[in-house]
Amino acid sequence: MVVLISGSGTNLQAIIDDARAGTLPIEVRAVISNEPNAYGLERARKAHIATRILDHRDFSTRSDYDRALERLIDRFDPGLVVLAGFMRILGQELVEHYAGRLMNIHPSLLPRYKGLHTHERALADGAKHHGATVHFVTAGVDEGPIIVQGAVAVRPDDTPASLQERVHRQEHRIYPLAIRWFAEGRLSVSDGKVMLDGALRPQQGLATS
Ligand code: GRF
């Protein structure tokens, strides 16, 4: 697989650690970042994984960037492309090119709180539960069929930082899990429906209150 990042790369680290421990049967062929100083690049180098920087500021249009990104990813011939904190919106052509093999993780119980500042928004709403979602990517931002969610209970004394920390722990559990299902050939998506071992995955199961 190829992992796309923009920042710290703690999700990338969870994937690397599980692959190393033998619980995730995958090979990370490359880590690509649009941010030259992303700390995740350092994590990849330490794990002897190929790194590439493709800075969006070097391109005049979104579609030029997407085309270059697609070419770069395809050089590694991945079976799966994983967005792990990649802070760029991808165009429809690229998304369709990787249909059914492009995953994202989002720090909320989708369909709630698409976009940014999810922890602040959950707290401001008085949400009882919050969490993270792994989903296949489709053209809409933070949309796309849900593979797995991890929920946490919101505590009365939570700050955005404390909530984020617990959500991150869920992320580091559910992203490797979803990738393992995919690598084992147990996961599929068609017509917007995700199947695991032949059973339909719930699409809004955890976002109840
Ligand atoms: C995570 O919260 C993820 O859900 C979101 O971006 C953040 C990336 O964190 N898409 P990290 O770089 O993996 O630490």
py3Dmol code that shows the C-alpha trace and the ligand (Angstrom):
import py3Dmol

protein = """\
ATOM      1  CA  MET A   1       0.000   0.000   0.000  1.00  0.00           C
ATOM      2  CA  VAL A   2       0.869   3.683  -0.277  1.00  0.00           C
ATOM      3  CA  VAL A   3       0.100   6.089   2.590  1.00  0.00           C
ATOM      4  CA  LEU A   4      -0.589   9.798   2.045  1.00  0.00           C
ATOM      5  CA  ILE A   5       0.073  12.183   4.928  1.00  0.00           C
ATOM      6  CA  SER A   6       0.382  15.891   5.697  1.00  0.00           C
ATOM      7  CA  GLY A   7       1.359  15.947   9.342  1.00  0.00           C
ATOM      8  CA  SER A   8       2.417  14.096  12.441  1.00  0.00           C
ATOM      9  CA  GLY A   9       1.615  10.621  11.160  1.00  0.00           C
ATOM     10  CA  THR A  10       0.523   8.869  14.345  1.00  0.00           C
ATOM     11  CA  ASN A  11      -1.901   6.772  12.278  1.00  0.00           C
ATOM     12  CA  LEU A  12       0.948   5.913   9.925  1.00  0.00           C
ATOM     13  CA  GLN A  13       2.971   4.875  12.981  1.00  0.00           C
ATOM     14  CA  ALA A  14       0.181   2.585  14.190  1.00  0.00           C
ATOM     15  CA  ILE A  15       0.151   0.928  10.754  1.00  0.00           C
ATOM     16  CA  ILE A  16       3.943   0.572  10.685  1.00  0.00           C
ATOM     17  CA  ASP A  17       3.966  -0.882  14.215  1.00  0.00           C
ATOM     18  CA  ASP A  18       1.274  -3.454  13.452  1.00  0.00           C
ATOM     19  CA  ALA A  19       2.932  -4.443  10.180  1.00  0.00           C
ATOM     20  CA  ARG A  20       6.196  -4.912  12.040  1.00  0.00           C
ATOM     21  CA  ALA A  21       4.526  -6.908  14.812  1.00  0.00           C
ATOM     22  CA  GLY A  22       3.130  -9.249  12.171  1.00  0.00           C
ATOM     23  CA  THR A  23      -0.533  -8.480  12.916  1.00  0.00           C
ATOM     24  CA  LEU A  24      -1.031  -6.532   9.671  1.00  0.00           C
ATOM     25  CA  PRO A  25      -0.191  -8.487   6.512  1.00  0.00           C
ATOM     26  CA  ILE A  26       0.765  -5.534   4.333  1.00  0.00           C
ATOM     27  CA  GLU A  27       3.813  -3.795   2.925  1.00  0.00           C
ATOM     28  CA  VAL A  28       3.970   0.002   3.012  1.00  0.00           C
ATOM     29  CA  ARG A  29       5.739   0.723  -0.276  1.00  0.00           C
ATOM     30  CA  ALA A  30       5.811   4.495   0.079  1.00  0.00           C
ATOM     31  CA  VAL A  31       4.711   7.427   2.195  1.00  0.00           C
ATOM     32  CA  ILE A  32       3.852  10.556   0.217  1.00  0.00           C
ATOM     33  CA  SER A  33       3.415  13.981   1.814  1.00  0.00           C
ATOM     34  CA  ASN A  34       2.301  17.303   0.376  1.00  0.00           C
ATOM     35  CA  GLU A  35       4.038  19.002   3.313  1.00  0.00           C
ATOM     36  CA  PRO A  36       7.852  18.875   3.117  1.00  0.00           C
ATOM     37  CA  ASN A  37       8.241  19.074   6.901  1.00  0.00           C
ATOM     38  CA  ALA A  38       5.596  16.554   7.924  1.00  0.00           C
ATOM     39  CA  TYR A  39       6.896  14.555  10.882  1.00  0.00           C
ATOM     40  CA  GLY A  40       5.327  11.427   9.395  1.00  0.00           C
ATOM     41  CA  LEU A  41       8.095  11.463   6.762  1.00  0.00           C
ATOM     42  CA  GLU A  42      10.602  11.029   9.564  1.00  0.00           C
ATOM     43  CA  ARG A  43       8.612   8.096  10.943  1.00  0.00           C
ATOM     44  CA  ALA A  44       8.670   6.483   7.483  1.00  0.00           C
ATOM     45  CA  ARG A  45      12.414   7.017   7.077  1.00  0.00           C
ATOM     46  CA  LYS A  46      13.038   5.430  10.471  1.00  0.00           C
ATOM     47  CA  ALA A  47      11.057   2.409   9.290  1.00  0.00           C
ATOM     48  CA  HIS A  48      13.058   2.291   6.003  1.00  0.00           C
ATOM     49  CA  ILE A  49      10.011   3.097   3.900  1.00  0.00           C
ATOM     50  CA  ALA A  50      10.412   5.108   0.691  1.00  0.00           C
ATOM     51  CA  THR A  51       9.265   8.717   1.057  1.00  0.00           C
ATOM     52  CA  ARG A  52       8.223  11.260  -1.541  1.00  0.00           C
ATOM     53  CA  ILE A  53       7.231  14.916  -1.213  1.00  0.00           C
ATOM     54  CA  LEU A  54       4.745  16.353  -3.678  1.00  0.00           C
ATOM     55  CA  ASP A  55       4.150  19.946  -2.630  1.00  0.00           C
ATOM     56  CA  HIS A  56       0.784  21.261  -3.833  1.00  0.00           C
ATOM     57  CA  ARG A  57       2.297  24.788  -3.899  1.00  0.00           C
ATOM     58  CA  ASP A  58       4.383  23.724  -6.892  1.00  0.00           C
ATOM     59  CA  PHE A  59       1.261  23.266  -9.043  1.00  0.00           C
ATOM     60  CA  SER A  60      -1.004  25.941 -10.439  1.00  0.00           C
ATOM     61  CA  THR A  61      -4.219  23.934 -10.514  1.00  0.00           C
ATOM     62  CA  ARG A  62      -5.788  21.230  -8.401  1.00  0.00           C
ATOM     63  CA  SER A  63      -6.113  18.913 -11.368  1.00  0.00           C
ATOM     64  CA  ASP A  64      -2.423  19.292 -12.257  1.00  0.00           C
ATOM     65  CA  TYR A  65      -1.572  18.313  -8.698  1.00  0.00           C
ATOM     66  CA  ASP A  66      -3.958  15.366  -8.749  1.00  0.00           C
ATOM     67  CA  ARG A  67      -2.523  14.079 -12.020  1.00  0.00           C
ATOM     68  CA  ALA A  68       1.027  14.267 -10.686  1.00  0.00           C
ATOM     69  CA  LEU A  69      -0.050  12.593  -7.457  1.00  0.00           C
ATOM     70  CA  GLU A  70      -1.752   9.772  -9.337  1.00  0.00           C
ATOM     71  CA  ARG A  71       1.358   9.185 -11.442  1.00  0.00           C
ATOM     72  CA  LEU A  72       3.539   9.170  -8.346  1.00  0.00           C
ATOM     73  CA  ILE A  73       1.293   6.765  -6.434  1.00  0.00           C
ATOM     74  CA  ASP A  74       1.012   4.413  -9.409  1.00  0.00           C
ATOM     75  CA  ARG A  75       4.769   4.081  -9.658  1.00  0.00           C
ATOM     76  CA  PHE A  76       4.511   1.998  -6.480  1.00  0.00           C
ATOM     77  CA  ASP A  77       1.662  -0.091  -7.921  1.00  0.00           C
ATOM     78  CA  PRO A  78      -0.321  -0.261  -4.672  1.00  0.00           C
ATOM     79  CA  GLY A  79      -3.329  -2.474  -4.062  1.00  0.00           C
ATOM     80  CA  LEU A  80      -4.539   0.021  -1.468  1.00  0.00           C
ATOM     81  CA  VAL A  81      -4.065   3.770  -0.978  1.00  0.00           C
ATOM     82  CA  VAL A  82      -4.536   5.076   2.557  1.00  0.00           C
ATOM     83  CA  LEU A  83      -5.137   8.716   3.498  1.00  0.00           C
ATOM     84  CA  ALA A  84      -3.772   9.231   7.008  1.00  0.00           C
ATOM     85  CA  GLY A  85      -4.165  12.894   7.837  1.00  0.00           C
ATOM     86  CA  PHE A  86      -3.720  13.990   4.212  1.00  0.00           C
ATOM     87  CA  MET A  87      -5.112  17.531   4.242  1.00  0.00           C
ATOM     88  CA  ARG A  88      -5.890  17.935   0.547  1.00  0.00           C
ATOM     89  CA  ILE A  89      -9.209  17.473  -1.180  1.00  0.00           C
ATOM     90  CA  LEU A  90      -8.833  15.001  -4.024  1.00  0.00           C
ATOM     91  CA  GLY A  91     -10.641  15.469  -7.326  1.00  0.00           C
ATOM     92  CA  GLN A  92     -13.176  13.105  -8.792  1.00  0.00           C
ATOM     93  CA  GLU A  93     -10.851  11.641 -11.431  1.00  0.00           C
ATOM     94  CA  LEU A  94      -8.255  10.559  -8.902  1.00  0.00           C
ATOM     95  CA  VAL A  95     -10.908   9.236  -6.546  1.00  0.00           C
ATOM     96  CA  GLU A  96     -12.450   7.191  -9.344  1.00  0.00           C
ATOM     97  CA  HIS A  97      -9.047   5.874 -10.419  1.00  0.00           C
ATOM     98  CA  TYR A  98      -8.685   4.301  -6.965  1.00  0.00           C
ATOM     99  CA  ALA A  99     -12.344   3.375  -6.475  1.00  0.00           C
ATOM    100  CA  GLY A 100     -12.720   0.602  -3.919  1.00  0.00           C
ATOM    101  CA  ARG A 101      -9.067   0.807  -2.860  1.00  0.00           C
ATOM    102  CA  LEU A 102      -8.821   4.289  -1.355  1.00  0.00           C
ATOM    103  CA  MET A 103      -9.479   4.714   2.378  1.00  0.00           C
ATOM    104  CA  ASN A 104      -9.635   7.700   4.708  1.00  0.00           C
ATOM    105  CA  ILE A 105      -9.882   8.161   8.456  1.00  0.00           C
ATOM    106  CA  HIS A 106     -11.905  11.034   9.858  1.00  0.00           C
ATOM    107  CA  PRO A 107     -12.021  12.124  13.510  1.00  0.00           C
ATOM    108  CA  SER A 108     -15.777  11.955  14.038  1.00  0.00           C
ATOM    109  CA  LEU A 109     -18.625   9.494  13.951  1.00  0.00           C
ATOM    110  CA  LEU A 110     -19.637  10.226  10.379  1.00  0.00           C
ATOM    111  CA  PRO A 111     -22.017  11.426   9.044  1.00  0.00           C
ATOM    112  CA  ARG A 112     -21.645  13.843  11.961  1.00  0.00           C
ATOM    113  CA  TYR A 113     -19.023  16.575  11.857  1.00  0.00           C
ATOM    114  CA  LYS A 114     -17.581  16.382   8.386  1.00  0.00           C
ATOM    115  CA  GLY A 115     -14.728  18.839   7.853  1.00  0.00           C
ATOM    116  CA  LEU A 116     -12.460  20.434  10.446  1.00  0.00           C
ATOM    117  CA  HIS A 117     -12.514  21.093  14.219  1.00  0.00           C
ATOM    118  CA  THR A 118     -14.588  18.021  14.946  1.00  0.00           C
ATOM    119  CA  HIS A 119     -13.669  17.762  18.633  1.00  0.00           C
ATOM    120  CA  GLU A 120     -14.576  21.394  19.350  1.00  0.00           C
ATOM    121  CA  ARG A 121     -17.859  20.966  17.496  1.00  0.00           C
ATOM    122  CA  ALA A 122     -18.780  17.767  19.346  1.00  0.00           C
ATOM    123  CA  LEU A 123     -18.128  19.487  22.692  1.00  0.00           C
ATOM    124  CA  ALA A 124     -20.064  22.623  21.704  1.00  0.00           C
ATOM    125  CA  ASP A 125     -23.023  20.412  20.776  1.00  0.00           C
ATOM    126  CA  GLY A 126     -22.952  18.558  24.070  1.00  0.00           C
ATOM    127  CA  ALA A 127     -22.581  15.288  22.156  1.00  0.00           C
ATOM    128  CA  LYS A 128     -22.589  12.226  24.411  1.00  0.00           C
ATOM    129  CA  HIS A 129     -20.467  10.207  22.026  1.00  0.00           C
ATOM    130  CA  HIS A 130     -17.708  11.060  19.626  1.00  0.00           C
ATOM    131  CA  GLY A 131     -15.135   9.024  17.770  1.00  0.00           C
ATOM    132  CA  ALA A 132     -13.546   8.213  14.446  1.00  0.00           C
ATOM    133  CA  THR A 133     -14.556   6.633  11.158  1.00  0.00           C
ATOM    134  CA  VAL A 134     -12.665   4.703   8.484  1.00  0.00           C
ATOM    135  CA  HIS A 135     -14.410   4.891   5.127  1.00  0.00           C
ATOM    136  CA  PHE A 136     -13.831   4.307   1.456  1.00  0.00           C
ATOM    137  CA  VAL A 137     -13.312   7.601  -0.347  1.00  0.00           C
ATOM    138  CA  THR A 138     -15.838   8.875  -2.847  1.00  0.00           C
ATOM    139  CA  ALA A 139     -15.997  12.292  -4.507  1.00  0.00           C
ATOM    140  CA  GLY A 140     -17.702  14.089  -1.555  1.00  0.00           C
ATOM    141  CA  VAL A 141     -15.470  15.283   1.301  1.00  0.00           C
ATOM    142  CA  ASP A 142     -15.650  12.961   4.340  1.00  0.00           C
ATOM    143  CA  GLU A 143     -18.355  10.977   2.633  1.00  0.00           C
ATOM    144  CA  GLY A 144     -18.177   7.496   1.306  1.00  0.00           C
ATOM    145  CA  PRO A 145     -19.184   4.089   2.590  1.00  0.00           C
ATOM    146  CA  ILE A 146     -18.255   3.422   6.209  1.00  0.00           C
ATOM    147  CA  ILE A 147     -15.987   0.484   7.013  1.00  0.00           C
ATOM    148  CA  VAL A 148     -15.637   0.807  10.785  1.00  0.00           C
ATOM    149  CA  GLN A 149     -16.157   3.328  13.555  1.00  0.00           C
ATOM    150  CA  GLY A 150     -14.604   3.653  17.002  1.00  0.00           C
ATOM    151  CA  ALA A 151     -16.597   5.537  19.646  1.00  0.00           C
ATOM    152  CA  VAL A 152     -15.673   7.195  22.916  1.00  0.00           C
ATOM    153  CA  ALA A 153     -17.964   8.605  25.612  1.00  0.00           C
ATOM    154  CA  VAL A 154     -17.615  12.370  26.024  1.00  0.00           C
ATOM    155  CA  ARG A 155     -16.757  13.309  29.637  1.00  0.00           C
ATOM    156  CA  PRO A 156     -18.109  16.426  31.354  1.00  0.00           C
ATOM    157  CA  ASP A 157     -14.598  17.771  31.930  1.00  0.00           C
ATOM    158  CA  ASP A 158     -13.321  17.031  28.399  1.00  0.00           C
ATOM    159  CA  THR A 159     -11.365  19.675  26.507  1.00  0.00           C
ATOM    160  CA  PRO A 160     -10.815  19.432  22.752  1.00  0.00           C
ATOM    161  CA  ALA A 161      -7.310  18.128  23.522  1.00  0.00           C
ATOM    162  CA  SER A 162      -8.397  15.408  25.969  1.00  0.00           C
ATOM    163  CA  LEU A 163     -11.180  14.284  23.642  1.00  0.00           C
ATOM    164  CA  GLN A 164      -8.818  14.253  20.685  1.00  0.00           C
ATOM    165  CA  GLU A 165      -6.396  12.081  22.600  1.00  0.00           C
ATOM    166  CA  ARG A 166      -9.016   9.391  23.272  1.00  0.00           C
ATOM    167  CA  VAL A 167     -10.295   9.592  19.693  1.00  0.00           C
ATOM    168  CA  HIS A 168      -6.743   9.143  18.448  1.00  0.00           C
ATOM    169  CA  ARG A 169      -6.459   5.935  20.451  1.00  0.00           C
ATOM    170  CA  GLN A 170      -9.548   4.672  18.631  1.00  0.00           C
ATOM    171  CA  GLU A 171      -8.049   5.742  15.294  1.00  0.00           C
ATOM    172  CA  HIS A 172      -4.908   3.754  15.972  1.00  0.00           C
ATOM    173  CA  ARG A 173      -7.064   0.693  16.630  1.00  0.00           C
ATOM    174  CA  ILE A 174      -9.590   0.918  13.788  1.00  0.00           C
ATOM    175  CA  TYR A 175      -7.337   1.981  10.898  1.00  0.00           C
ATOM    176  CA  PRO A 176      -5.047  -1.065  11.115  1.00  0.00           C
ATOM    177  CA  LEU A 177      -8.172  -3.205  11.599  1.00  0.00           C
ATOM    178  CA  ALA A 178      -9.829  -1.925   8.403  1.00  0.00           C
ATOM    179  CA  ILE A 179      -6.569  -2.330   6.473  1.00  0.00           C
ATOM    180  CA  ARG A 180      -6.178  -5.889   7.740  1.00  0.00           C
ATOM    181  CA  TRP A 181      -9.708  -6.768   6.609  1.00  0.00           C
ATOM    182  CA  PHE A 182      -8.897  -5.334   3.197  1.00  0.00           C
ATOM    183  CA  ALA A 183      -5.536  -7.124   2.953  1.00  0.00           C
ATOM    184  CA  GLU A 184      -7.170 -10.425   3.881  1.00  0.00           C
ATOM    185  CA  GLY A 185      -9.668  -9.975   1.063  1.00  0.00           C
ATOM    186  CA  ARG A 186     -12.599  -9.840   3.490  1.00  0.00           C
ATOM    187  CA  LEU A 187     -13.747  -6.337   2.595  1.00  0.00           C
ATOM    188  CA  SER A 188     -15.471  -5.152  -0.547  1.00  0.00           C
ATOM    189  CA  VAL A 189     -17.519  -2.202  -1.678  1.00  0.00           C
ATOM    190  CA  SER A 190     -20.010  -1.886  -4.475  1.00  0.00           C
ATOM    191  CA  ASP A 191     -22.976   0.423  -5.047  1.00  0.00           C
ATOM    192  CA  GLY A 192     -21.975   2.304  -1.898  1.00  0.00           C
ATOM    193  CA  LYS A 193     -22.368  -0.801   0.235  1.00  0.00           C
ATOM    194  CA  VAL A 194     -19.506  -2.225   2.265  1.00  0.00           C
ATOM    195  CA  MET A 195     -19.388  -5.960   2.900  1.00  0.00           C
ATOM    196  CA  LEU A 196     -17.196  -7.713   5.468  1.00  0.00           C
ATOM    197  CA  ASP A 197     -17.124 -11.506   5.179  1.00  0.00           C
ATOM    198  CA  GLY A 198     -20.229 -11.268   3.021  1.00  0.00           C
ATOM    199  CA  ALA A 199     -22.226  -9.268   5.619  1.00  0.00           C
ATOM    200  CA  LEU A 200     -23.362  -5.687   5.110  1.00  0.00           C
ATOM    201  CA  ARG A 201     -21.574  -3.135   7.309  1.00  0.00           C
ATOM    202  CA  PRO A 202     -23.772  -0.703   9.282  1.00  0.00           C
ATOM    203  CA  GLN A 203     -23.516   2.809   7.850  1.00  0.00           C
ATOM    204  CA  GLN A 204     -24.476   4.911  10.865  1.00  0.00           C
ATOM    205  CA  GLY A 205     -24.331   2.366  13.652  1.00  0.00           C
ATOM    206  CA  LEU A 206     -22.412   4.289  16.296  1.00  0.00           C
ATOM    207  CA  ALA A 207     -23.559   7.854  15.718  1.00  0.00           C
ATOM    208  CA  THR A 208     -26.637   7.445  17.847  1.00  0.00           C
ATOM    209  CA  SER A 209     -26.548  10.308  20.339  1.00  0.00           C
TER     210      SER A 209
END
"""
ligand_1 = """\
14
GRF
C -6.346 12.265 12.419
O -7.120 12.810 13.441
C -7.219 11.788 11.287
O -8.458 11.330 11.711
C -7.370 13.036 10.453
O -6.123 13.663 10.535
C -5.475 13.310 11.752
C -4.122 12.763 11.411
O -3.361 12.510 12.545
N -7.774 12.699 9.106
P -1.965 11.813 12.421
O -1.124 12.619 11.437
O -2.175 10.407 11.936
O -1.385 11.860 13.793
"""
view = py3Dmol.view(width=600, height=400)
view.addModel(protein, "pdb")
view.setStyle({"model": 0}, {"cartoon": {"style": "trace"}})
view.addModel(ligand_1, "xyz")
view.setStyle({"model": 1}, {"stick": {}})
view.zoomTo()
view.show()
